[in-house]
């Protein structure tokens, strides 16, 4: 999963960039390398919502992949997976408990851990995929 950022040059040197999809997600740097590193940090912090949050972030707009005006910044896979799980739960108007039951987990806390960046087991990932078949796990990498 990669979000798109537009880069701007500062008058006195250096650069800053803002996400096209996530307004307010931005950073700056003295060099392009430093900017990209800072953007990765900013993006992952921006997307790391607390468990049970009702915030729904837009997914990256893949149509922008070919637009050379933007750079693509990757999301850490564990954050991308938690983001996708939350996105599909909220887009279906499911409560945490409803999602937990739909996936077949024993308790609410087991489900909440899926919306928290961590290291989900292969069993948990397969249960999520079965409950939400439209989730494209390739988007996590």
N, C-alpha and C positions, 0 to 999 in steps of 0.2 A: 504494500500500500504506500503510495507516494502522493503527497500534496504538492500543489504548484505555487511557486513564489515568483513575484515580479521584483527584479533588482533595480535599484536606483543608485546613481552615483551622487555622493555628497560633494558640494562645492569645494570644500577644503580637503578633499581626499577621503578615501574610505567608501563604504557601501552600506546600504540598508535595503531590506526586502520585507515584503508583506505577502501573506498567503492570499491567493485569489479566492479560495473556498472558505477560509476561516478568518473573517474580519477580526482584526485586533491581534492576530498571531504574527509577530514580526520580530526582527532583531537587526543588529548592525555588526559591522566588523571593519577592521582596517584593511584587510585583504579579502579576496573572494574565498580563499580557503577558510579563513577565520569566520567569515560570514556564514558559510555553509555549515560549519561545525556548530555555531551558535544557533542557527536555524533548526538543526536537528534537536538540540536541547529544548529550544522554545516550543517546537511542535509537540514533542513528547510530553512536556509539562502541560501544555494547553489541552491535550486530549486525555490526560490522566484524570478523569472525573471520579469522584468518590462513589463507592458502591451504592446502588439504589437511586442514583441521580436521575432526574427526568430530562436532563440536557441531551438533546439529540444533535450530534454534529453531522453536517452533510458529508457524504462520502466523497472521495476525490472525483473530479470530473475527468473521466478518461479521454474525452474529446480534446482536452487541453494538452495531452501527451505530445502531440505533433507540433504544437505552437512553440516556436523557438524563442519567443519572448520570455518564456518562463523556465525556471529550473525546477527540477523535481527533487523533493526532500523525502527520504523514506521514514516511515513510522517503525518503531521497534516492533517486532512480531508479537510479543506478548501484549503490548498496548493495542495493536491492530486487532487481535483476536477479541479482547475485551470490548473494544469499540464496536466491532461487528455484532457481537452477541447482544449488547445493549441496544444497538440500532434496530436489530430485528425484533427484539422484545417490545420496544416502545412503538415501532411502526405498526405493530399488530395490537396495540393498546392492551398489552398483557401486564398484569402486576408481577412483582417478583414471585409471588406464590404460584400464580398461574403458569409462569414460565418454568418454574421448578417442577411442577406437576407434568407439564407437557413434555419436558425433557426426561422425566422419570427419575429425578433425584430424590433422595430420602428426606431432605430437609431444606429449608430456605437458605441457610448459611452455605450449603453446598453450591446452590445456584449463585449466590452473591459472589462467591470466589471466582466464578466464571466471568463476571463483569469487573473483576479486579485484576489488573495486570499481575500475572504470576506465571506459573508453569503448569498449565492444565495437562492432565494425563491423556493418553491416547483414547482411553475409554470415555472420558468426558468429552473430548473433541468429537468422537463418533456419535455420542448421544445428541450433542448439539446439531451435528450435521443431519441426523435422522429427523430431529424435531423441526429444523429449519433447512430443508434441502436446498433452498436457493442461496444459502451462504456459500460464497466462493472462497474456500480456504487459501487459494493462491493469492488472494488479496492481502493475506497476512504477511507475505514475504516479498 
